[in-house]
């Protein structure tokens, strides 16, 4: 009895902390009325650690080649025997699919090897690859005119030269391919799944993955959560484990350094929860040390606030397979596997006993260097309660039966996701986890059709650059990048100069628009898809509000250009399909006036108190964002000008509601926080564009403050710059781009800042001129711009690469300037 009382007394501080957290939420969000979607900041503890790499040069081995569209399908199906998938064909639209393959003797393409040997990667100079392998392959195939190396005389000529280069690397189906890597925790999930299922995977891919992981190891022996950040346990534990599964010997010097870093920070017991989960599914971390992910939650009534169907879809679709694997307690044969047995020793401190450790004590442990979003006291109590539930469950027959039924439901849900996305899945984490769940559910049979279909879609996520083979954060950013490019082309009046380029873009947008709603969409928590545009490809199948908006604007821009008048009836996208796109945008409009990403906001801000991930922020619900809201406002405005009678009142009301939302989340200094790009220049550009399009007067205090904010951040060299640190800290960084720009400036942020100033009709022409001169000076003789720092972000803390941004946005800013001043 005294022991029980002691445990209750010891738990009182945890309860007090939870109550205090709830009171803090009530004060901030209810009493003070802070909008649900306001991102907050600056953070009290700014990020001080930075990544540091040894000075070393490497060259990628292998004759890698690139294929897209129908050819990519042909190559995958032709090589399916190497995966054991012979006879299975790919489903879904092929437009936008991009893969890398290795085939030594394909006639006419042997010169690709030369490009790879020319390109050196040195992470100490810049951990961001320049995508030169892909770009040189495309340039070698170009048969049209090329820009001269002469320096253009005007901003307009600079934009034309930039576009002359950029059209040379356009894919045949009309999109632009590019590196969408950056996160270091994606590939480990895939490798773990391939290893424990013993699925065939070509050695050349393994070698290229090893090269990538070696290239991104930092001077302290660790790896970051993404390629620019300092070493973390998330990146280090998973990267080390992946290298071991890929066949690297632990006695290699760089492996010894990696293990030293891991053990210095407590070993795998202090890795964040996602890393622990990946280790558990390969049998090198015990399931008792994993917080419960109960599949029974899916049987809650849908009206209940805690139903998982109310979560943001990316979080929902990751924790869906996690709850299956957790509920099934899948563990491979570790005793019969030398590598897995060794990892049970290598990942833990000396003296550790895997079989006798009280794993429950380590469910909530996480190294301080990883704790971007530490577990809320409320979540800690919830996890402790669920821990008791998990201990009771095996002894209650009703609960055992309920778990079995829940696992069956989850398996059906995952299969529906696989079918809806043609086995691409919404993202790389749930792609790998769904594949493993399929293996488990199908009785460990890798020859079953569903598992084989998963294997054929692995290459959709893999990208090759100078730094090796990586797993991307999506199956690409094809539609997103391409939609921006056509808007830049049309605004600059360049369609007549680049007619084939423009027509190919239009064809791509036509093929990529989603044609139908998903089967049983309401059953599987999906919203309207028909008419939407995805971030990547139609085969992926998930429409997004801003991608639909930018796609619609791109189509309307072409319709209003000289090219539009030349489209045949067969080529032209029918009016009804434009109406479908608007229907998607209007359906995704949130009650707060803004727009979220994939779905309406189904939950509440207090869900973040239950965020189980220590490394990501604001992942529990689909918030409204400045980027999505601005994109939808501008799309609806453009649509209304072209089709004023379609749902006119709803369109105009939505625009004005969006306008009010943008004002509500503007920060006191006049900026907007960018949630999907780095960072305040990006968000503020969208904010100004949205307000102006919604009819906000140019002398509005909201626009005035935004312009003053942008002007205040201009550097002496005329440019602007930010790094991913701005997203993490929610504050403009004192050192701008940091290491990966020039004197704190970068071409992408400079372009965003200029687009914002020009949209708001800033009267400080001298400042704008300095920015334009910076862009012009940074253009390379080829017409390209250099790859600088990482420019994308997600979940507040993780950087991601957009290689297209260095081209599209400088071209757009230069074109907009030329229209006004030249």
C-alpha positions, 0 to 999 in steps of 0.5 A: 500500500505504501508503495502505491501511495508513493507512486501516486504522490510522485505523479502529482507534479505531472498532473500539476504540469498538465493542468497548467498546460491546459490553463495556458491553452485556455488563456492564450486561445480562448481568453486572449482570442489568438486565432487557431492558425496563428503560428506564434513565435518567436520561440523562447529558445532559439536554435544555436547549433549549426551543421558542420561537415569535413572538407571532402570531395566525392564523385558518385559512381554508376551510369545513372539515367533518368526517365519520365512519363511513359518511358518510366512505366516501360522501364519499370515494367521491363525491369520488374523481374529484378523485384520479382514483379514480372507481369505486373503493370503500373496503374495511373496516369504516367505524366510527371512520373520520374525515375532513375535507373542503371543500365550500362548498355542502352544505346545512345546514352552512354555519355551520362556517365561523363556528367556524373564523373565531372560533378564533385560533391563537398558538403563543407562547401554546401550540403545542398546538391545542385542537381547537375547530373539531371540538368546535364542529362537534359541539356545534352538532349536539347536540340534548340537554340541556347542562350549566349554567355553575354551579360543581358542589358536589362531585367527583361533580357535577364529573365529571357536568358533565364527562361531560355536556359530553363526551357532546356531542362523541361521534361518532354511531358511538360513538367520540370523534374528536380531534387525534392530531398533534404530530410534524412529520416525518410530513406531509413523507413524504406531500407528497414522495410526492404531488409526485414521483408527480404525483398529484392533491391538492386545493389547499385541502389544500395551503393548509391544510398550508402554514398548519400549517407556517407556524404551527409555525415557531419564532423561530429560523427552524427547526421542531421534531421535534414541535410542542413541542420546540426546532428540529431539523434533522429538523423544519427540513429536512423542513418547509422542503422540504415548503413548497417542494413545496407551492408556497411561494416561497423568497424569502418572509421566513419561508422565508429564515429557515428556510433560514438555520437549516438552513445554520447547522447544516450544511445537509442534509448534517447532517440525520438519516438519515430526513430524508436518505432523504426527500430522496433519494427526491425526488432532492435528496440522493444515494443514495450518501450514504444508509446501505445498507438491503439488501433481501437481509436478508429472505432470511436464514433466519428463525432468524438473530438479524439477520433483520428480521422480528424487529424491532419492527413499526413499525420493520420496516414503515418500513424495509421500503419504505425498503429497496425504494426504496434497492435500486431507487435511485428518483430522479425527473426532477430536471433537468426540475423547477424546484423540485427543481433549486432544492432541490439548491442551497437545502438546501446551503451556498454553494460546494457542488457536488451532482455532484462531492461525495463523498457517502459521507463524509456517510452518518453525519453528523448535527447535534448538536441531533438526536442523541438516539440517536447511532449506536452504534460497532457500527452505524457499522462495520456500515454501513461494511461494507455500504457496501463491499457496495453498491459491489461489488454492481453488478459481481457478476451473482449479487448483481444478480440477488439484489437483483432477487429481494429487491425483488420479495419486498419488493413482495409483502410491502408489498402484503400489508400494504396489503391487510391494512390496507385500504390504511391501513397501520400508520402514516403513515410507511410509508403514504407510503412504501408508496404511493411504492413502489407507484408505482415497482413499477407502472411509474410508473402512478398510474392503477393500482388499488393506487395509487388505493386508496392515494390514497383512504386519505390523508384517514384520516391528515389532521386539521384544527384551529386550527393548520391541516391536519396528518398524524396519528401514526396514523389516530386514537386512537379505540378507545383513548380510547373504551375508557378513557371507558367504564371511567370512566363505569361506575366512576362509576356513570353509565351510567343517567345517560348510557345512549345515550352508553354504548350507543353506546360498546358498539356501537363496541367491538363493531364495532371488535373484529377479526373474523379473522386475517390471510391468510398471517399467519405468512408475513408475520410477523403474530401472532393478530389475531382477537379483538383490539382496535386502537388506532384502527379495525378497518379498520386491523387491527393489534391491540395488547396494551393496546388489546385489554385496555382494549377487553375491560375496557370491554366487561366493564364494560358487561356488569356495569353496569345497561346490560348487562342491557338489551342484547338477544342481538343487541346483546350481544358473544358470549362466544366473542369475549371468549374470542378477546380473551383468547387474543390477550392470552395469546399476546402474553405475553412470556417476561420476564413482561410484555407488549409492544405488537403482538407478542411480543419477537422479538429481544434488547436488543443490537439497539439497538446497531444502531439506524440512527435518530439521533432515536429511542430503543429502536425495534429490538424490541418491549419489554415495558412497564409500560402494556401489562403493567398493562392485560393484568393488569387485563383478565385479572383482570376476565375471570377474575372473569366467566369463571373456567373459561376457560384459568383456570390460564394466566390466573392464571399470566400475571397473576402473571408480569406482577406479577413483571415490574412489580416488576422494572422499578420504579425505585429511587425507586418510579416507573415510566417511562411509554413512551407517556404523559408520563411518570412519573405515567402509568407509575406509575398503571399500575404501581400498578393492575397490582400491586393487580389482581394481588393485591399487598398494599396494604402492599407496599413496591413500592406504598408506594414508588410512593405516596411517589413520587407524593406527593413530586411534588405541587405547592403548588397541589395538582396534578401536572405533567410535560412531554415533557422527562421522557420525553426525559431519563428524569427527572422535570422540575424545572419540571413542565409547564413553560409549558403548565400552571399553576404547573407543574401540569396536569390530565392528570398530576393525574388520573393521579396521583390515580388512582394514589393512589386505586388504592393506597388512599393514606391521605393524604386531604389530599393527595388532596383538594388534587389533586381541588380542583385538577381542580375549579378547572380545569374550564371553565364549559362542563364542558370542560378547557383543552388544555395541554401534549402528553401522549403520547410514542413512541420516548422522544423524540417528543411526540404529542397526545391531546386526549381525555385532558383530559376522560377522565382528570379525569372518571375521577379525580373519579368514583373519588374520589367513590366513596370519599369522597362 
